Amino acid sequence: MSCDHNQCGSGGCDGCGSSGGCSGGGCCGGDRTLEMTQSEIELLLDFAQTPFLPVARRADSEVPVYLESARHTPEEFGVLLTTLSQKRLIRLDFDLPLVNFDYAAYQTYPHKGSMALTAAGQRVLELLEIQGIPQE
């Protein structure tokens, strides 16, 4: 997925995550792209359906754990969530558990919290809606 240069103009570069003007060879003054796997896109689309999802982690690890889907193993979800967090598309809050959520499946994890899209993640979802999702 990449920035759509047609979004530059009088409205600024909202689709690229910058409030700066448009100049140079690409949107917002540079060639700004965001590489995403199909699995990352699918997980972002989950956030479009449910804005806040549960997350947990072990006391001896920073790897996030998500057990609400069988689409991937917990280890695979850990990699996906870490990657989306590093790309600043989601926020992992281990100190903000979901209210009225049954964390029974996460009983063995001492740190229970929530995760949600960031503003950049929301912009990516909007771009996916506008531009579509290319097939691999």
Buried (B, 14 or more C-beta within 10 A) or exposed (E): BBBEBEBBEEEBBBBBBBEEEBEEEBBBBEEBEBEBEEBBBBBBEBBBEEEBBBBBBEEEEEBBBBBBEEEBEEEEBBBBBBBBBEBEBBBBEBEBBBEEBEBEEBEEBEBBBBBBBBEBBBBBBEBBEEBEBEEE
